[in-house]
Amino acid sequence: MSNVLMHRAISLRSRHSADDSPLSPLAATTLSGRPPSPRKFLPILSPVHPPLARLIKSLNPLLSHHRSAASSTRTTAHLLSSWSAQTGDDAVSDVADKFGVLLAEMANLEESYSEGIDDVKMVLKTIQDVENSIRPAKTHQTKLRDQVNKASIKPEAGRKLEQLERELVRADAEVLVADAQLLNVTRERLRVAWRVQLDALQERCEKELVLVKYGREILRFLDGEIIVPGQNLLAYRGEAKTRDILGMVEDELRGWSPGWGNAEPLCDDENVNGDVSVATAAAAAAASATASMVLVRK
């Protein structure tokens, strides 16, 4: 297993070098040790869409997948219960019916997890809104820079060039502030988005473990004794106990709280925050310098 882990990709970005051919994500190996078959890991969308828009759009099929899985699991639960009632075996009928109840609860967890993905979409869209709001300022900045470059090669453009340069400095300052705002919003919203995702995943996993634990207890009531032809089945007496187990499932799920939500962070917050502070200070200094240039040019 250590060999496999050593060859695992540590980034989903393709890497190119002079000696190596381009590597697709996770192309190094698979758990079986064989090279993976060619497949597209990321959605191929029109290049006119900004990367964040593509990211948000990529969550739609994922959301649909989990909702479809919830629906299919719920159907399976009902079919299992319906079939088991016709077997003529009280033990099979009761245990399978109780398993159907657990499967239906798994479907509910899948649906709840899909809502968490939907929440992630909504949070990412707030970053997209800020990106869209600063796009006109960047477009204006680009146009002004083109106009300055064109005017600078015309000897007679003197006064007009000075005016364009002043406007460009102001546009540069505006974009610098907007970029800082986008950076702050992106960091804060990204933390919120993936905390929502991780919280939903944690709830789903820990509640599924509850279902696994009690599912094993219910399974014990299905006797594995071999029945010979003509032998009468022993009377099944586990129905009340399996019903009690479902009551315990309900109580534990209702009283659920994260089992390891307060775990120690893996990185040093002091160092991380220090890096952020340095970056923020640098951005503030740059904005201040640009503002001073505006005043000087006036």
C-alpha positions in Angstrom: 0.0 0.0 0.0 2.9 2.4 0.8 4.1 2.1 -2.8 0.6 3.0 -4.1 0.5 6.1 -1.9 3.9 7.2 -2.9 2.7 7.4 -6.5 -0.6 9.2 -5.8 -1.0 12.5 -7.4 -0.7 15.4 -5.0 -2.4 17.9 -7.3 -5.2 17.7 -9.9 -3.3 20.2 -12.2 -1.5 18.7 -15.1 2.3 19.1 -14.9 4.6 19.5 -17.9 8.4 19.3 -18.1 11.0 18.9 -20.8 11.6 15.3 -20.0 8.1 14.1 -19.2 4.9 13.9 -21.3 1.9 15.8 -19.9 0.3 14.0 -17.0 -3.5 14.0 -16.5 -4.9 14.1 -13.0 -4.3 10.9 -11.0 -2.5 9.4 -14.0 0.4 7.9 -12.1 -1.3 4.7 -11.0 -4.5 3.1 -9.6 -5.0 1.0 -6.5 -4.7 -2.1 -8.7 -1.3 -1.0 -9.9 -2.4 -0.7 -13.5 -2.5 2.6 -15.4 -6.0 4.1 -15.5 -8.1 4.0 -18.6 -8.3 7.4 -20.4 -11.2 9.4 -19.1 -12.1 13.0 -18.6 -11.9 14.0 -14.9 -13.0 17.6 -15.4 -16.0 18.9 -17.4 -15.1 20.4 -20.7 -17.1 23.5 -21.1 -16.9 26.5 -23.4 -13.8 28.7 -22.8 -16.0 31.8 -22.8 -17.2 30.9 -19.3 -14.9 32.1 -16.5 -13.3 29.3 -14.4 -15.5 30.0 -11.4 -18.7 29.8 -13.5 -17.4 26.4 -14.8 -16.8 25.2 -11.2 -20.3 26.2 -10.1 -21.8 24.6 -13.2 -19.8 21.3 -12.5 -21.7 21.0 -9.2 -25.0 20.5 -11.0 -24.4 16.9 -12.1 -22.9 16.1 -8.7 -26.1 17.4 -7.1 -28.2 15.5 -9.5 -26.2 12.3 -8.8 -26.8 12.4 -5.1 -30.5 13.2 -5.4 -30.9 10.3 -7.9 -29.0 8.0 -5.5 -31.4 9.0 -2.7 -34.4 8.3 -4.9 -33.0 4.9 -6.0 -32.1 3.9 -2.5 -35.6 4.8 -1.3 -37.1 2.7 -4.1 -34.9 -0.3 -3.2 -36.0 0.0 0.4 -39.7 -0.3 -0.6 -39.0 -3.2 -2.9 -37.1 -5.0 -0.3 -39.9 -4.7 2.2 -42.5 -5.6 -0.3 -40.7 -8.7 -1.5 -39.8 -10.0 2.0 -43.4 -10.0 3.0 -44.1 -12.7 0.3 -41.3 -15.1 1.3 -43.4 -16.9 3.8 -40.6 -16.7 6.4 -41.4 -14.4 9.3 -37.7 -13.9 10.2 -36.8 -12.9 6.6 -39.9 -10.7 6.4 -39.2 -8.8 9.7 -35.4 -8.4 9.3 -35.7 -7.3 5.6 -38.5 -4.9 6.5 -36.3 -3.4 9.2 -33.4 -3.2 6.8 -35.7 -1.4 4.4 -36.3 1.2 7.1 -32.5 1.7 7.5 -32.1 2.0 3.7 -34.8 4.6 3.6 -32.9 6.6 6.3 -29.8 6.3 4.2 -31.8 7.8 1.3 -32.7 10.7 3.6 -29.0 11.2 4.5 -28.1 11.2 0.8 -30.7 13.9 0.2 -29.5 15.9 3.1 -25.9 15.7 1.8 -27.1 17.0 -1.6 -28.6 20.0 0.2 -25.1 20.7 1.5 -23.7 20.7 -2.0 -26.5 23.1 -3.0 -25.4 25.4 -0.2 -21.8 25.3 -1.4 -23.1 26.5 -4.8 -24.9 29.4 -3.3 -21.8 30.4 -1.3 -19.5 30.2 -4.4 -22.0 32.4 -6.3 -21.3 35.2 -3.9 -17.7 35.2 -5.0 -18.9 35.1 -8.6 -21.1 38.2 -7.9 -18.0 40.1 -6.8 -16.0 39.0 -9.8 -18.8 40.2 -12.1 -19.0 43.5 -10.3 -15.3 44.4 -10.8 -15.2 43.2 -14.4 -16.3 46.6 -15.9 -13.5 48.4 -14.0 -11.0 46.0 -15.4 -12.4 46.4 -18.9 -12.2 50.2 -18.5 -8.6 49.9 -17.3 -7.6 47.8 -20.3 -9.2 50.2 -22.7 -7.4 53.2 -21.1 -4.1 51.4 -21.3 -4.6 50.8 -25.0 -5.5 54.4 -25.5 -2.4 55.6 -23.7 -0.2 53.3 -25.7 -1.7 54.6 -29.0 -1.5 58.2 -27.9 2.2 57.9 -26.7 3.4 57.3 -30.3 1.8 60.5 -31.6 3.9 63.6 -31.0 0.9 65.9 -31.2 -1.0 64.0 -28.4 0.6 65.9 -25.6 -2.4 67.2 -23.5 -4.6 64.3 -24.4 -1.9 61.9 -23.3 -1.6 63.5 -19.9 -5.3 63.3 -19.4 -5.4 59.7 -20.4 -2.5 58.9 -18.1 -4.3 60.5 -15.1 -7.4 58.5 -15.9 -5.3 55.4 -16.2 -3.7 55.9 -12.8 -7.1 56.4 -11.2 -8.4 53.2 -13.0 -5.3 51.3 -11.7 -6.1 52.4 -8.2 -9.7 51.4 -8.5 -8.8 48.0 -9.8 -6.2 47.5 -7.1 -8.8 48.1 -4.4 -11.3 45.9 -6.2 -8.8 43.1 -6.5 -8.1 43.4 -2.7 -11.8 43.2 -2.0 -12.2 40.2 -4.3 -9.3 38.4 -2.6 -10.8 39.0 0.9 -14.3 37.9 -0.2 -12.8 34.8 -2.0 -10.9 33.7 1.1 -13.7 34.2 3.5 -16.4 32.6 1.2 -14.2 29.7 0.2 -13.7 28.8 3.9 -17.5 29.0 4.4 -18.2 26.9 1.3 -16.0 24.0 2.2 -16.9 24.1 5.9 -20.5 23.6 4.8 -19.3 20.7 2.5 -17.3 19.1 5.2 -20.0 19.5 7.8 -22.5 17.8 5.5 -20.1 15.0 4.7 -19.3 14.5 8.4 -22.9 14.3 9.4 -23.6 11.8 6.6 -20.7 9.6 7.4 -21.2 9.5 11.2 -25.0 8.9 10.8 -24.3 6.1 8.3 -22.0 4.5 10.9 -25.0 4.5 13.3 -27.1 2.7 10.7 -24.3 0.2 10.1 -23.9 -0.5 13.9 -27.6 -1.2 14.4 -28.0 -2.9 11.1 -25.6 -5.5 12.3 -27.6 -6.0 15.4 -30.8 -6.5 13.4 -29.0 -9.0 11.2 -28.4 -11.3 14.2 -32.1 -12.1 14.3 -31.9 -13.8 11.0 -31.0 -17.4 11.9 -28.4 -19.0 9.7 -29.5 -22.6 10.6 -29.9 -24.9 7.6 -33.6 -26.0 7.0 -34.1 -29.6 5.6 -37.1 -30.5 3.5 -40.2 -31.0 5.5 -38.8 -29.3 8.6 -41.1 -26.7 10.2 -39.7 -23.3 10.9 -39.3 -22.3 14.5 -41.6 -19.5 15.5 -39.9 -16.1 15.1 -39.8 -14.0 18.2 -37.6 -11.1 17.3 -40.0 -8.6 16.0 -40.4 -6.7 19.2 -36.6 -6.5 19.7 -35.9 -5.4 16.2 -38.6 -2.7 16.7 -36.7 -1.6 19.8 -33.5 -1.4 17.8 -35.1 0.9 15.3 -36.2 3.1 18.3 -32.5 3.3 19.4 -31.5 4.2 15.9 -34.1 7.1 15.9 -32.9 8.3 19.3 -29.2 8.2 18.3 -29.8 10.0 15.1 -32.0 12.6 16.7 -29.4 13.3 19.4 -26.4 13.3 17.0 -23.6 15.8 17.3 -20.2 15.9 15.5 -17.9 13.3 17.0 -14.6 15.0 16.2 -15.6 18.6 15.2 -13.2 20.1 17.7 -10.1 18.3 16.5 -6.8 20.1 16.5 -5.9 21.9 13.2 -3.2 20.3 11.1 -1.5 23.6 10.4 -0.2 26.4 12.6 -2.8 29.2 12.6 -0.1 31.7 13.8 2.0 31.1 10.7 -1.0 31.1 8.3 -2.4 34.3 9.7 1.1 35.8 9.6 1.3 35.1 5.8 -2.1 36.6 5.3 -1.2 39.7 7.3 1.9 40.2 5.2 -0.1 39.9 2.0 -2.8 42.3 3.3 -0.2 44.9 4.4 1.5 44.7 1.0 -1.8 45.3 -0.8 -2.6 48.2 1.5 0.9 49.8 0.8 0.4 49.4 -2.9 -3.0 51.0 -2.8 -1.6 53.9 -0.8 1.3 54.4 -3.2 -1.1 54.4 -6.2 -3.4 56.9 -4.5 -0.4 59.1 -3.9 0.5 58.9 -7.6 -3.0 60.1 -8.5 -2.6 63.2 -6.3 0.9 63.9 -7.8 -0.4 63.6 -11.4 -3.2 66.0 -10.6 
